[in-house]
Amino acid sequence: MRIVIAGAGIGGLTAALSLHAAGFEDVTVHEAASEIRPLGVGINILPHAVRELTELGLAGRLAEIGVATAELAYFNRYGTPIWSEPRGLAAGYAWPQYSVHRGTLQMLLLEAVVERLGPDAVRTGSRITGPGDEDLLIGADGIHSAVRAHLYPGEGPPPWNGLVLWRGSPTASRS
């Protein structure tokens, strides 16, 4: 079976590893960008996802790049606690929760795909816009998916919910 995955993000690369683990050998990941770079911000990998990555043999590598998160806490601008709860192992899960840089996780997955499926398994500068001669096409090409647009041309772009997420971090004062 010839399987093509559109998109070399976290989802596409993980799908390739899962399919390979299930015995599929002819899996190719196509990425529209000419180069895969470690872009993004910090994300949390919840215990159920850590379990899946562990099943793919990535537990040790994941522990090397992540910080095991034991608690989520919110504080006001004066440092007074507002709310907190345990996470990962501290919350009773069998697997940890990790805080990682999104791009670092993507590079870990890319390295594993190349190791297991070979250097030709990931093709950059190759945008998939719809089905071709493959037996199975997986659209993992993001929120503005060309694959979805091809399959559902009347759907239009995803609706905006009117919310904006602002991320910030404190900066050190300069003397």
C-alpha positions as CSV (number, residue, x, y, z in Angstrom):
1,M,0.0,0.0,0.0
2,R,1.4,3.4,-1.0
3,I,0.6,6.1,1.6
4,V,1.2,9.8,1.2
5,I,1.0,12.3,4.1
6,A,0.6,15.9,3.3
7,G,2.3,18.0,5.9
8,A,5.5,17.4,8.0
9,G,4.3,18.9,11.2
10,I,3.8,17.1,14.4
11,G,0.7,15.3,13.2
12,G,2.1,14.2,9.8
13,L,5.4,13.0,11.2
14,T,3.7,11.1,14.1
15,A,1.3,9.5,11.6
16,A,4.3,8.3,9.5
17,L,5.9,6.8,12.6
18,S,2.7,5.1,13.6
19,L,2.0,3.7,10.2
20,H,5.6,2.4,10.0
21,A,5.2,0.8,13.4
22,A,2.0,-0.9,12.1
23,G,4.0,-2.5,9.3
24,F,3.5,-0.1,6.4
25,E,6.7,0.5,4.5
26,D,5.8,2.7,1.6
27,V,5.0,6.0,3.5
28,T,6.1,9.4,2.2
29,V,5.6,12.7,3.9
30,H,5.4,15.8,1.7
31,E,6.0,19.2,3.1
32,A,5.3,22.4,1.1
33,A,8.0,24.4,2.8
34,S,11.4,24.1,1.2
35,E,13.1,23.5,4.6
36,I,11.8,22.1,7.8
37,R,12.9,24.4,10.6
38,P,12.3,24.2,14.4
39,L,9.6,27.0,14.6
40,G,7.0,27.6,17.2
41,V,6.6,28.2,20.9
42,G,6.3,26.1,24.0
43,I,3.6,23.5,24.0
44,N,2.5,20.8,26.5
45,I,2.4,17.1,25.6
46,L,-0.3,15.6,27.7
47,P,0.0,12.1,29.2
48,H,-2.1,10.4,26.6
49,A,0.1,11.8,23.8
50,V,3.3,10.9,25.8
51,R,1.9,7.3,25.9
52,E,1.6,7.2,22.2
53,L,5.1,8.6,21.7
54,T,6.4,6.0,24.2
55,E,4.7,3.2,22.2
56,L,6.7,4.6,19.2
57,G,9.9,4.1,21.2
58,L,10.5,7.9,21.8
59,A,10.2,8.0,25.6
60,G,13.9,8.6,26.2
61,R,14.3,11.2,23.5
62,L,11.2,13.0,24.7
63,A,12.5,13.1,28.3
64,E,15.7,14.7,27.0
65,I,14.0,17.6,25.2
66,G,11.1,18.2,27.6
67,V,10.5,19.3,31.1
68,A,8.3,17.0,33.1
69,T,5.4,19.2,34.2
70,A,4.2,18.6,37.7
71,E,1.8,21.5,38.2
72,L,-0.1,24.2,36.3
73,A,-0.5,27.4,38.3
74,Y,-1.8,30.8,37.6
75,F,-0.7,33.9,39.6
76,N,-1.9,37.5,39.6
77,R,0.5,40.3,38.7
78,Y,1.7,40.5,42.3
79,G,2.7,36.8,42.4
80,T,-0.3,35.8,44.5
81,P,-1.6,32.3,43.5
82,I,-5.0,32.2,41.8
83,W,-5.4,28.6,41.0
84,S,-3.3,25.4,40.5
85,E,-3.6,21.7,39.8
86,P,-1.2,18.8,39.5
87,R,-0.2,17.5,36.1
88,G,1.3,14.3,34.6
89,L,2.7,11.9,37.1
90,A,1.8,14.2,40.0
91,A,-1.8,14.0,39.0
92,G,-1.8,10.2,39.0
93,Y,-1.3,9.5,35.3
94,A,1.0,6.6,34.3
95,W,2.9,8.9,31.9
96,P,4.4,12.3,32.5
97,Q,3.3,15.6,30.9
98,Y,6.1,17.4,29.1
99,S,6.5,21.1,28.3
100,V,8.6,21.3,25.1
101,H,9.4,23.7,22.4
102,R,7.2,22.8,19.4
103,G,10.0,23.0,16.9
104,T,12.3,20.8,19.0
105,L,9.6,18.2,19.1
106,Q,9.1,18.4,15.4
107,M,12.8,18.0,14.8
108,L,12.8,14.9,17.1
109,L,10.0,13.4,15.1
110,L,11.6,14.3,11.8
111,E,14.9,12.6,12.9
112,A,13.0,9.4,13.9
113,V,11.1,9.3,10.5
114,V,14.3,9.6,8.6
115,E,16.0,7.0,10.7
116,R,13.2,4.5,10.4
117,L,11.7,5.1,7.0
118,G,14.9,6.4,5.2
119,P,16.1,9.8,3.9
120,D,13.6,9.8,1.0
121,A,10.6,9.4,3.3
122,V,10.3,13.2,3.8
123,R,10.1,15.5,0.7
124,T,10.4,19.2,1.2
125,G,9.2,21.7,-1.3
126,S,6.5,19.3,-2.3
127,R,2.9,20.6,-1.8
128,I,0.1,18.1,-2.0
129,T,-3.2,19.7,-3.1
130,G,-5.4,16.6,-3.5
131,P,-5.4,12.9,-4.2
132,G,-3.0,11.4,-6.7
133,D,-2.0,7.9,-7.5
134,E,-1.5,6.9,-3.9
135,D,-3.6,4.2,-2.1
136,L,-4.2,6.5,0.9
137,L,-3.8,10.2,1.4
138,I,-3.6,11.7,4.8
139,G,-4.1,15.5,5.0
140,A,-2.0,16.8,7.9
141,D,-1.3,20.1,6.2
142,G,-2.6,22.4,8.8
143,I,-5.6,24.7,9.4
144,H,-5.5,26.0,5.9
145,S,-5.3,22.5,4.4
146,A,-5.0,22.2,0.7
147,V,-6.1,18.6,0.9
148,R,-9.3,19.5,2.8
149,A,-10.0,22.4,0.3
150,H,-9.7,20.0,-2.6
151,L,-12.0,17.4,-1.0
152,Y,-14.6,20.0,0.3
153,P,-14.3,22.9,-2.1
154,G,-17.5,24.5,-0.8
155,E,-16.4,24.5,2.8
156,G,-14.5,27.8,2.7
157,P,-11.9,28.9,5.2
158,P,-12.2,28.0,8.9
159,P,-14.4,30.5,10.7
160,W,-12.7,32.9,13.1
161,N,-14.1,32.8,16.6
162,G,-13.1,36.3,17.4
163,L,-10.6,35.3,20.1
164,V,-6.9,36.2,20.2
165,L,-4.3,34.4,22.3
166,W,-1.5,36.6,23.5
167,R,1.6,35.0,24.8
168,G,4.1,36.8,26.8
169,S,6.9,36.3,29.2
170,P,8.4,38.7,31.8
171,T,11.6,40.4,30.8
172,A,14.5,41.2,33.1
173,S,14.9,44.7,34.1
174,R,18.0,46.5,32.9
175,S,20.0,48.7,35.1
